[in-house]
Amino acid sequence: MSRALPRSRKVLALTVGAALAAPLALAAPVHATGAGTGAYTVTPLTFTVQAGGRSCAVEADLYRPEGVDAGHPAPAVLATNGFGGSKSDGSTDVIGKALAARGYVGLVYSGLGFGRTGCPISLDDPRIDGQAATRLVDFLAGTRAADDGARADFVTKDGAGDPRVGMIGGSYGGAIQLATASVDPRLDALVPLITWNDLAYSLAPNAADRATPGVFKWQWANGFYLMGEAQPLLVPSLDPSRINSLSCLHFVTDACETVRLLNSGRYPADDTAKMLAFARSVSPVSYLDRVKAPTLVVQGQSDSLFNLNEAAATYQQLQRQGVETKMIWQSWGHSGGQKPGELDLGQGDLENSYVGRRVLAWFDRHLRGDRTADTGPELAYYRDWQSGYGTAATVPALSQKLYLSGDGKLVDNRAKVARGSREYANWLVPTSHSESSLAGLIGLPDPRPYDIAGTHLGWRSAPLTAPADLVGSPRATLKVISPRTERVQDSGDAADKLVLFAKLYDLAPDGTRTLVNRLVAPVRVPDVTRPFTVELPGIVHRYETGHRLEFVIAASDTAYSGNRGVKPVTVTSAPEDTGTLELPLVQGRVE
């Protein structure tokens, strides 16, 4: 099945074509009319900033609505690109145009290391990328000039040096908002789309234990790494600040060392601790406690890079600390999933999609001060079985527990569990397939998910007697027996621990198996002598009448690194002691 690249996915700017095709900035203001009702001018600007011990030139475009001046100020929105993109990549600039046409001052810039902006890529580090963004906020405050002397005296202010300003952007352009807000309390509203909470979980997830190194997502990670290292060639520049070293051309050194360690397949404790510390230092999980700006979190259901669990973690932490926060689970993400009527950032027609209208209301409320603007429910989620978004007052809780029976059945009562044991073993090559991670980005076909016999175990429910709607993250509690793993798991190298993959299929009456959004939960088992709990990726899915749920644990996956050596696994079941699967069902039950 082919996963074509939708226009809205240009927010990711992950193709070479997007980087090469970025239009050149003009040298003087240009008059334009956008998708809204108002005209505006576009003025290219450059800002020299200090970032990570270097002096970097940041390229930007200022979108100024007609009629906005010192006597008639307007609030501003700051935006930057996704990874590999720029201020002119066909989505970042469209955001600036769309908001300027609706009366907002827009300042759209190329992030550090992208487009014509200098400095190495530092992964939205608040100490580097965040601090650089604060210099642009200074410009909007009127306290700092651009390199050509231009000043902004036409932005609404909350006080001296404090502009009324929000931020919006997707993926890499999403995390930068949280990073900036953590070092600059002047931000008034954030809309991060399809971005990460914990980069360690994103690139090497362990769905059972964040303290134990996870399973390397080698396709995604290496794709991004190669794209980043190629930036000086894709967007040639004589700016020496873009180059780090010959061994780490265009990233900060810690980023290169992280990718090399993950690719090595060896995870000694000291090196792993350093890797996890770096990945989390550039992740919202480490600095969200300093974010106070109202935040509308938007995440994609079809996203194996940054899944719904990442958004839920950000949303829940912000809520716990009293920050006004709401969340939307739209259809599309890094893995595709664009649906008719959904937000399309390549079009900029915000009024014609549910998510676009929510974004406009968020800014109208928090930037324009329109207290009548309806910012919507706490949680809204796209559902493909019914028109309109579903809503909830919070992330749905786990509502039903199922049991793994020794005969391969998934049952709703412990008393129905049959005694028995079953075994699988990995091969030295992958024997299960969830996705080709980058296929959706470039429109290549991707084989249907599969699992080769003898290398996985599955448990199937009875056919459903009524539809069951699952919204959120299922949770499994498992215990496995693996003597070979037990002998080596304490070697000091986490690569010797057991790796497995948990996932949930929809099994149709004709035998067709659907892995919802091709999502899996990679696990590096902390200790095979103890039970462990697995948080599966969040999904929004209706299991129709007559369909079955199938819970699977597999030995490998083509999109991830795997086990070191062959490690047979046995799973035993008894009524008094068996694995469980808990489901966040908002409608229906599994009998």
N, C-alpha and C positions, 0 to 999 in steps of 0.2 A: 504494500500500500504506500502510495506516495504522500508525503506531507509537504505540500507546497508552501512557499514562504509568503505570508500575507503582507500587504503594504504596511500595516500597523507595526509589523515586526521590525521595520526600519529603526525603531527606537533602540534596538540592540546594536545597530551599525556593525554587524559582525561579518560582512562580506567585503572582500577586497574591492569589489565594484563600488560599494558605498563610499569607501575612503577615496578612491580615485576620481569618482564622479562629483565630489563635493564642489559646488560652484565657488569661484573666486570672489572674495569680498571686494566691494567697490570702494573707491577712495573718497566718496562724498555721499551725503544723504540722498536716499532714493525715496520717491513717493510711491506708495502702493496702497491697494485696497485688499483686505483679507476676507476670510470666510464669514466674518461677522458683518456688521453694518458700518463700521467706521474706517476711515483712512488713517494712515500713519506714515512716518518716515523711518528709514533704516539707515543708521550711521555706523560704519565699522570703527572700532576702537581697539587700542592695545593698552594693556596694563602691565607694568613691570612689578613683579612681586618677589618676595623672598620666601622660598619653600624648600625645606629639607636641606638648608645650608647652601642653596644655590639661588641665583638670580634668574628668574624665568619671565619670558614675555608671554602673556595670556592674550589670545585673540578673542574678540567678542563683537557682537552686533547689538546696537541699542535700537529697540523698537519703541517709537514715541508716538502716541496717538495725536492726531491733529486736535488743536485746541488746548492741549495740556501744556501749561507753563507755570511759572512761579506763582501767578495769581490764581491758577486753576490746576492744582496738583492732582496727581492720581497715584494710587498704590502700585507697587511694582512686583513683578514675578521674575525670579532668577531661574535659569534652566541650563543644563549641560547635557552632554551626549552619553549614549551607551558605549560600551567597550568597542573600540575600533572605529567609532564615529567621530563627528566633529560638529561644530556649530551650524554647519550647512549640509547635513547629511540626509535631508529629506524628511526628518521627523522632528529633530531638535529645533530647527528653524521654523517648521510649521507650527510648533507650539508657540513660539514667539509671535508669529504672525496672527495666529488665532486669538491670542489673548490681547494683543495690541488692538485688533479690530473690535474688541469688546471693551476697550477703554483702559486697559492695564498697560503700564510701562513695562516693557520686556527687556531683560538683559540676558542674552543667550551667548554662552562662551564654550570654547573647546577646552575640555579638561586637561590637566597636566599630562603631557606626553602624547596628546592626540591633536589631529589637525595641524595647525601651525603653532600651537602652544608648546613652549619649551618644557624642560625637566623630564626625568624618567617617570615611568608609570609607578605610582606608589600605592595603588589599590584603595583609593579613597581613605587614606590614613588621615584621621582628624588633625594630627600634628603637622601634616604637610598639605594635603588637598583641602582639608577643612580651613586651615589658616589662610591658604591662598584665596579661598572663596570669601573670607571675611573682608579682604581688601576690595572686592567688588561690592560688597555691602557698604563699605565706606564710601565708595563712589556714589551709590544710590542715596546715601545720607547727605551728600554734598560736602563731605569733609575731606575728600581725596579726589584729585583730578586724574583723568586718563593721561597717557603719555603725551598726547598732543595738546594738553591743557584743558580739554573739555570737562565741564562740570555738570552735575545734575542738580538743578535747584527746583525741580518740578515734581518731586516725589512726595507724597503725603508723609508726614512725620508724626511719630508718637511723642517726640521730645527732641532735644538737641542731640544731633548725631545718631538719631534712632529712626530710620525710615520704616514705613509700613511695607513689609516685603514678605513674599512667600517663595516657595521653591516647588518645582515639579520636574519629573524626569523618570526614565525607566532604567532598570537593571543597574549598570554602573552609575547612571545618572539618578538613581534612586538612593543608593547608600550614601552618596555625597551629601544629600540633604540632611540626613541624620548626623553625619560626621560634622557638618558645618554648624548645625544647631547645638551640638555638644560643646562647641567652643565659642559660639556667638549667640547670646540670648536675644538678640534683636529680631531673629526670624519669628514671624507671626503665624505662619501656616505652612504645612508640608504635605506634599502628595507623592510619596515614593511608590513607584510601580515596579512589580516583578523583581524585587531585589533580595538581598541576603540578610540574615540575622547573624549567622555564625559561619564564616568562610571555611573553617575547619570541617564543619558538617556538610557544607555545600560541595567541597572538592574531594573529601575523603570521609564520607558519612559513616557513623556507627550508630545505628538505630537502637542499640541496646545500652550503650555506655559512652557518654561524651568524653570521659577521662581516658578511655582506651583508644589508641589510634584506629581510625576507621578504614574503610575499603576504598582504594584509590579509584576515582571516577576518571579514568585515564583519557577517554575521548574528549570530554569537555575540557579538562584541565590543559591538556596538551594543545588543543585547538586554540584556546585563549592565549597560551604562552607563545605559540608560534606567531599568532597575529600581532601580539604585543612586540615581540622581538623584531618583527618585520616593519614596524611603523616608520623608521627612518628611511626605508627603501620605498614604502608605499606612498609616503608623503615626504619627499626629499626636503631637507632643510640643512642649512649651514649652522644652525644654532647649536653650539657645542654643549649647551646645558641639557640637550636631549639624550646625550650619550653617557652611560654610566661607566662601563668598562668593556674590554674585548670579550671577557667571559660572561658578561651579563649586560648585553648591549643597551637595552631600553627599559628595563625594570630596575627597581631598587634591589640591592644585593640580596636581602632577606627573601624576596619573592623568588628569585632564581634558585636560591638554595632550597627553598621549600619544594619547588617542582622537581629538582634533581633528587631530593630525598625520596619523594613519593614515587618517582620512576625507578629508583634503585631497587625497590622491593625489600629493603632492609630497614627496620625501624628500631634501632637501639634506643634505650630509654632517654639518654641525655639529648640526642639529636631530635628525638620525637617531641620531647618537652619544649625544646626551642621552637620547633615548627608550629606546634599548637599555640604557643604563646604569641608568636608573630601573627598567625592567621586570625587569632581572636583580637589582637590589638587593633587590627584594621576592620573590625566587625562591630556592628551595633551592640551585640551582646555585651561588649566590654565598656560601652560608654553611654548606653541609653539612659542611665540614671541621671545624666546631665542634660537630657533633652526635655524641654518644657513646652515647645511649640505644639499647638493642636495639629494632629496628624491623621490624614486619611490614608490608610494602608490599602493598596490595591495589588492583588496577587493573581497569577494565572493558574488555572486548574491543569492545563496541559503544559507542565514544566518540570522536567527531570533535573534541571540545574538548580533552581531555587523553588522548592515545592511549597505547598500551602502551610506546612509546619513552620517554615521560617517566618512567614507573615504572622501566624498565630502567636509565635513566641514574642515578636516585636509588639504586637497589639496587646497581649496580656501583660507584658512588663510595663508598658506605658500606662495601661489602665491601673495597674497596682500602685503606681506612684502618682496617680491623680491627674494625669495628662488627658485632655479631651482627645479621644481616639475612636475612630470607627474603621470598619474593614469591609472590603468588597473582594469576593472571589469571582473574577471574571473568567471567560472561557479560555482566552489565549495566554500563552506564555512563551518561553524560549523554545518549546517543543512544537509549536504550532497551535492549532485549536481555534483559529479565527472562525467566528460564526456570523451569519447575516445579522445586521443590526447592532453588533458589538462595536465598542470604541475602536476607531481606526486612526491612529496618530498620524498616518501619512496623509490623511484628508484634512484634519483639523476642524471637522464639522462637529463640534462638541455637543451641540443641542440635540443631535439626532441619535444619541445613544444613551442608555441608562447611566453608564459610568461617566460619560462626558458631562451629563447634566449634574451628576453628583460632584464632579470636580469644580464646575462653575459655581455651584451653591456653596461649596466649601470656601472658595476664595471670596465670594460675595459676602459671606457671613464674617469671615475672619480678617479680610483685608478692606472691604468696603464698609464693614460695620452694619450690614443689613441684617437686622435681627429677625426679619421675616423669612429669610432664606432657609429653606428646609434642607438640613444636611443629611436627612435620611436615617434609616435604622442602624442599630449597632453593627449588625452583620447582614450582608446581602450576598447571595450566591446565584450564579447562573445555573440554570437547570435545563437540560436539553429535552426533557420529556413534557415540559409545560411552558407556556408563554409567560413572560415576566420573571423577574428575579424572586427567589425565595428569600425570606427574612427570618432573623432570629434575634433574641435579646442578648445572646452571647454565643460563644462557640459551643455547639451541641455536645452534651456530655455522653459518656459511654452508657448505653441503656440496656444492652442485652449481652449475656455471657453464653458462649457456646463451648463445647468440650470436644477434644480430639480423641476419638475412639480408636481402639486398637485394630478395628476392621476397616479403617479408612473413612469412616463416617464423621460428619460434623453434627453433633447432637446438642439439643437444648436442655438436657437434664443429665446431671452426673450419673444418675442411676442407669442411664442408657449406654454408658461407656462399656465397651467390650474389652476384656483383657487381651493383650497382645503386644507384639513388638514388630517393628519394621525397620529396614535398613536401606541406606543408600551410600554411594561413594562417589567422590569426584574423580574426574580424569585429569590428565596433565594439560588438557586444552578445554576451553569453555564448552559446556554442553547445554546451556540454557541461553536464551536470547530474549531481552526485553526491547531493546532499541539500538539503532545506530544513532548515537546522540546528535551528530551534526547533520544528519540527513535532512531534517526539517528545515534547516537554515538555507540549504541550497537546492531544495526540491528533488532530492534523489529518492528512489524507492527504498523501502525498508521492509525486510521480511517480517511476517507475522511472528509474534512471540511464540517460543516453543521451549519444551523441556524434554531431553532425551531420557528414555526409560532407564531406571536403575541409578539415576543421578539426582533424583528428587523424590519427595513424598508429598502426597496430597490428601486432603480430607474434604469430602463433599457433603453438603447439606441435602436434605430431602427437597423435592421441587416445592417452590413457594406456592401457597394457596392464595396469596394476594400480593400486590406489589410491596416492596420494602425499599424505602428511601434512606440511603446512607449519606450523611453529611458530616465530614470531619475525619479524624485519624483513628482507625482501628488499633487495638493493642493486643498483642499476643504474649502469653507467658509460657515459656518453654523450658524443658530440660532434655539434654541430649547425652548420649554415652559415646565417647570417642577415646578409647585407650591410647591410640597413637598420639593424639593431641595432648592428652593428659601428661604423657611422658616428656613433652618438649615445650609446653605452653609457658613455663617459667624460665625459659632460657635467657631472658633479658632482651630478646628481640621480639617485638610484638608480631612480626611476620610469622612466627611459629604458632600463633593462636589459630583456632578454627574460624574459618570464614563461611558464612552461609547467607542466603537471600530469602527473605520472606515476602510473600505477595498474595494478592487476592484477585481471583478470576471470577468472571461472570460466565457461567456455563449454560448455554441455551439448550432447549429441548432437542435440537438437531445435532448437538455435540460441539457446536462452535464455542471456542473458548476466547473470551475477551479480557485482556489485561488492561484495566481501566487506565487510560492515559499512559500506558506502558510504564507504570511506576512500580518500583521495588524498594524494599527496605534492606540495605546491606548491613550485615552484622559481623563484627569481629568479636567472638564470644570471649568475655573477660576471663571466665573460668568454667570449663566444661563439667566440673564436679558440682556446680551450683545452678539453680534455676536462674533464668534471666528474662527480662521483659523487653519486648520489641515494640517501638512505636512506628507503625506503618505510615507512609505518606498520606496526607489528607486527600480525600476525593469527594466528589458530589456525584452520586450515581443512583439510578433507580434499577433495582433487580426486579424484573417483571414477573408476573404470575407464570408458573411453570419453569422458571429458571432456577438454577442452583448456585449457591456460593461455593467456591472451591478455594480453600486455604492451602498454600504450597510453601514448602521450604526446599530450596534448590542449592546444589553444591557450587554453582558458578553462574556467571553472567558475562556475556560478551562485552558489555560496556564498562566492566570493572576489572580490577586485578583480582586474583583469586588466592587459593590455598597454596602454601609451600609444601609440595609433596602430596601423596595420596592419603586422605584421612577419612576412613569409613566412619559412618555415623549411624547409631541406633536410637530409635525413639520408642519408648515403652509407654503403655497406657493401662490404667486400672481405674475402677470407679473412685477409689480413694486417693489416687495420685495420677493426674494427667495434665497435659497442656490445655490452655484455654485461649479463646479468641473473643475479645469484647468489641462490640460494634456501637457506634454512635448513630442509631436509627432515629429519624424524626417521624417516620411513619412505617407501620407494619412490623412484623416479627418473623423470625426464622424458626420454624418448628422442627 
